[in-house]
Amino acid sequence: MEAPWRQGGRGRGRARPGDGLAARAAAAARPPPPRVRGDACLTAAGTSGEGVSGECQLSSQKKFEEIKKANQAAAKKLVEDQFSSSSEDDDEDAEVKQGKILAKTFTIYTSQTDGDASELERTRQYMNEAFQSGAMTCLICIASVKRNQAVWSCCGCFCIFHLVCIQKWAKDSLFLVSSPLTDDDFGKKDYPWPCPKCRFEYKRSETPNRYYCYCGKVENPTLDPWLVPHSCGQICEREFKPSCGHKCLLLCHPGPCPPCPKMVTTTCHCKKAKPVPRRCSAKEWSCRLPCGRTLLCGQHTCENSCHAGDCQPCPRVSKQRCICGRQTAERLCASPQWQCDQVCGKRLPCGNHTCEQVCHAGPCGDCPRSGKRSCPCEKTKFTLPCTEDVPTCGDSCDKVLECGIHKCSQRCHRGPCETCRQEVEKQCRCGKHTKRMPCHKPYLCETKCTKIRDCQKHQCRRKCCSGNCPPCDQVCGRTLGCRNHKCPSGCHRGSCNPCPETVDVKCNCGKTVIKVPCGRERTIKPPKCKQLCSRPPTCHHSTQEKHYCHFGRCPPCRQSCQKMLMCGHLCPVSCHDEALVKQIGLHQSAGPWEQPSEPAFIQTALPCPPCEVPIPVSPLPCHSANPYSCKRLCGRLLDCQNHTCMKECHYVTKLNGNADGKKAGPECSQCEEECTKPRPSGCPHRCVLPCHPGDCPSCLQMLKIKCHCKLSILYIECLKLTCADLKEKELLISCKNQCPKELPCGHRCKEICHSGSCPLNCSQKVKLRCLCKRLKKELQCSKIQEGQVSLECDALCKEMKRKASEIKEAEAKAAIEEQKRRQQAELEAFENRLKGRRKNKRRKDEVEVEQSSWQKYKNLVMLPVFGVAVVLVAWLMVYND
C-alpha cells in the first residue's frame, strides 16, 4: 500500500486538460481532512503534557490555512489561463471542424444549385444550434441536449426534446385530458397530446417510444464526431412540404428541409408564355402580360398582370336594375343582383290583399289567408274567406308550458301561454334537499360542495353543486423549472408547462447577445464576441495587442519590452512586466502525513536580461567581450583521414604535427564510426575494420548460394566470386551433376548443371509402332517429335485384320440363330399350354422333331474355336510389342 503523503503526487491515468482544473478547484473548496499527530508531537505530548499538544495543533492548523490559500490561488490562476489562452484556439478548431461537416452535409444540395446556399440559412441555423454546446435545450427539463442522449424532434416546430421527457409529457397530457371523463366516455375517443412549444397535436398512438435519427431511417444512430449530432449520415429523402414529387437531397439534418432545388419545365399562370426551366420550389411564375380571362360578370376581361388563382372581382361600375326591376343604380359588376327597399305591393290572386315581401323575383304566390286555417290551439280547422279572422274554438289550450311537464289550462287563446304556477315537490341540484314550490322557480340549497376539483388540491365550495364541478379557477403559482417565474396557468395536476420567457446572455462587453430559455442563463456558455477587447493595458506599453472580447484577465502582453538598458540599447525580449513566478521554500511540511501542496505563483516584474546586441569590434554580445566560440563546427581532419571533428568551435593545442591548422588535436573528437568505404561489385559484406585510412582488405568470407538447378547448396569465397568473369562464374555455381529438368518430350536433360533453358535436341531412343501395334522400330526421340519418320502396316497385318472381322461376323450370326431357336421353343411351349385346357382333355401324341447333327454338336465345336482365336490374337499383340 502506498504511503498517504504520496497519494497526492501520483495519478492513475492520463490526465485531460479539464480534469486537472476541476480537481484543483474541488481540492481548494474541500473541507480539511482529519489531521494525524506526528511522532514529534506525540513525544512532546508524552513529556510536557497538554500544552505541547495544543501548540502542535495550532501549528498544523496554521500550515493547513497556508496550503489552502496556495491551492485557491493556483486554481484561480489555472481557470484564468484556461479561458484566456486555450479557449480561442479550441473554438477555432471547433469552428473549422463544424465548417467541414456543414459543407459535407450541403454538398449534394449545392451541386444542384451551382453553389447557391442562400436557401439553407434556416437549416444552417438549426445545425449550428446542434453543434454549439448548450444551445440545444430541452424545454421540458430545461437541460442541455447532449450528443449521446436519445432525443425526439417535433415535426411542426422541429424543436428537440429528450425522449424520456417527451414520453412523460405525453403521458401527463393524456392523463389531464381524460381524468374528468366518466367511465362511460373513457376510451371511446383517442384524445391528442400537444407539443410543448408549438402545440401541434399528436395522436395517442404517435407517442414516441424509440430513438430515431432526424430522417427516421436509422434506429439508435451511432455517435460520430464527423456527423451532425443525432444524424445517421445518409441522404434525408424526406418529401418536401408542400409536396412536389421530389425528396430532400441534404444529408440527415435537423430542422425543416430547404426548398426543392430540382429544375422543372413549367409555364406561367396564364399559360400564354412558352415553358421555361425553373427551380421546383419557384416553378410558379408570372409572364407580366395582361391576364385576359373573362370575369364573372361576363362583360369584361381581367386587366391584371399574369397571376395565380382566380381573378379578382370586376372593379368596373355599371347601371343595373334590382331584382324586381323598379329601380336602377350604378353598382359594381362583381355583384349584379341586388334588392331595393320597396315592398312588392302586387295584388294577390284573392283580390283582397297585396304582396308584403320586399323586392323579389318570380310570382308572389297565393294569399297566406286562403284555404283551411287552424285556431290558435290548432285543434280545429276552419274554411273562411281571406277577409275574416279565424275564431277561437272554445276548447282548452293544452299546449305544453315552458317547464315541459304541465299543460296550459286556459281556453283556446291568441298569444303566448302563461307561466306555470303549479306547486310541485322539487329536489335541489345537489340532490340533498326537497321542497314544495312553484314549478317555474328553480330550487338551490345553501349546502357547499366539498368535492376536490380536477387540480386535486382545492375544494369546489360552490352552493348546491350537481357533482360536475367546474375546473379550478385559482392560479397555480408554483415556481417553474427556470426558478425565476411562477406558473401563470390555472391550478392543475402534473408538471407545469415550460417557462415561455427568454433571457439575454451577453458577452463581457455586452455587444453580442443570444436568447436562451429562462433558467439556462446560469449554465449556458457566453457567446463568442468578435469585438476587440477595450480594456486598458496593464503593462508599460501604451496599447495592448488586439484580441477579442473575453472574460477574466487579458492574455499576457507579447510585445517587445523596448526599455532603455544601462548600455543604451533597447530591451528586445517580450514584455515581462507581469510574469508569473513560482515561490519556492515558503512552506515546509510538518511531517510525512502532510500532503504536498501546489506551488504558489505571484505576479511580478522581472528585470531585463543582459544585452545581447553585438558590438562593432567583436561579434560577442554587448554584455560580454571575452574570447568566444563562433558556434560553427571545428572541421579538422581526424586521424582516420575520412571524417572531420564535429565539435563546436573549441581550443586546440598546436603540436608539431598539426602546425598547419588542418589536422586534429588532442582536444578534437575521436572517430568511432564503422568503415563506410564502397565494397567491390557483388560483395554484400561490410569491412570488419573500424574507420581507417587506405584501402580495405580483401573479403575472405564464404557465400552460401544455390547451384543453377537449385538442388545443391555451394560455399564459395566472396573474393573468387566477385573477381571471376562470366564463364568462371558459370563453372563456380554449377554442382557438376546431371540437370534434373524435363524436356518437352518428357525425357530428362542429359547436360551437366547449367544456367538458362535446356537444349531441345533429345537423343533418347524410343520405339515406333504401326497402327495395329504389330510392327515396331527404335528411333531417336527428336526425329519422332519433328514428324520425319512413320511406320505403316504390311500385308500380314491386313490379313489378320480381315480374319478377325470374319470371326466377329460368324459369332454375330450364331447369336442370332440361337435367339430365334429360343423364341421358337417358347412359342411351342405356350401353344402346348393352351391345348391342355380343353374340356375333353385328350392327350395327343407328342411329335418329336429330330434335330440335325450340326444343331446337336455346334456348341461343342464353336467354343474351342473361339478360344483358340482369342489366344492367337493376344499372342500377336504381345509379340508386336
Secondary structure, DSSP 8 states (H G I E B T S, - for coil): ---GGGGGG--SS---HHHHHHHHHHHHHS--------HHHHHHHHHH-HHHHHHHHHHHHHHHHHHHHHHHHHHHHHHHHIIIIIHHHHHHHHHHHHHHHHHHHTHHHHHHTTT--GGGHHHHHHHHHHHSTTTSEETTTTEE--TTS-EEE-TTT--EEEHHHHHHHHHHHHHHHHTTS-TTTTTSS---EE-TTT--EE-GGG---S-B-TTS-SBS----TTS-TT--SSB---B-SS--S-B--SBS-SS-------EEEE--TTS-S--EEEEGGG------SB---B-TTSS-B--SBS-SSS------EEEEE-SSSS-EEEEETT------S-B---B-TTSS-B---BS-SS---S-TT-SEEE-TTSS-EEE--TTS------SB---B-TTSSSB--SBS-SS-------EEEEE-TTSS-EEEEETTS----S-B---B-TTSSSB---BT--S------SB---B-TTSSSB--SBS-SS-------EEEEE-SSS--EEEEETTGGGTS------SB-----SSSSSS----B--SSS-----SB---B-TTS-B--SB--TTEEEE--SS---SSTTS------EEEE---------B-SS-SSBTT--S-----SB---B-TTSS-B--SBS------STTTTS-B--TTS-----B------TT-----SSBS-SS-------EEEEE-TTSSSEEEEEHHHHHH--HHHHHHHH--SSB---B-TTS-B--SBS-SS---S----EEEEE-TTS--EEEEEHHHHHHT-------HHHHHHHHHHHHHHHHHHHHHHHHHHHHHHHHHHHHHHHHHTTSTT------------HHHHHHHHHHHHHHHHHHHHHHHHHHHH-
